[in-house]
Amino acid sequence: MPRAGGAARTGGKGGLLIGVIVVVVLLAGLGVGGHFWSRSSAMSTAQKYMDAAMGLFKTGQPDAVILKSVLVADQAAKVDQGEGPLFDVSRGAMARMLTMITATYAMGEGEIGLTEATVNATLTGQILGRQIPVAVKIALVREGLSWKVDEKESQFMWPGGGGAPQL
């Protein structure tokens, strides 16, 4: 006599194979989604930093509120004392002329890693009918899950300056 349970049995491994495929596809999707989220987050942080720098041309001072939100912790703590490279520019030789310059910026490409990133931007100032482009390399590092700007490693490359002075 045939057993009743034997007739109901099918191949058996098809469900397991489908389950493994679904898990692999989900993990790949999470990885790709995480990559794009990380990239857009780094680019957004760099853009906010440039927005803070634009305060130099509007009020003569960088936007301290934005700076505190995007700088690495030790540098953000010094913003209330007016310390940092952007504040040094506001006290520098050209400080009185900053608000006379019409400035814009354009974000460029970024090299985004797991813990460090570099985002390129171009700051263009216009004074007396002359446009002066300044290449900017914004250095970012991870603090927890957030990207933060490291001003000490960021660079503004002035035209004809013979190099890339750090901010």
Summary of the structure (lengths in Angstrom):
residues: 167
radius of gyration: 25.6
end to end distance: 87.9
largest distance: 102.2
contacts: 442
relative contact order: 0.13
helix: 45%
strand: 28%
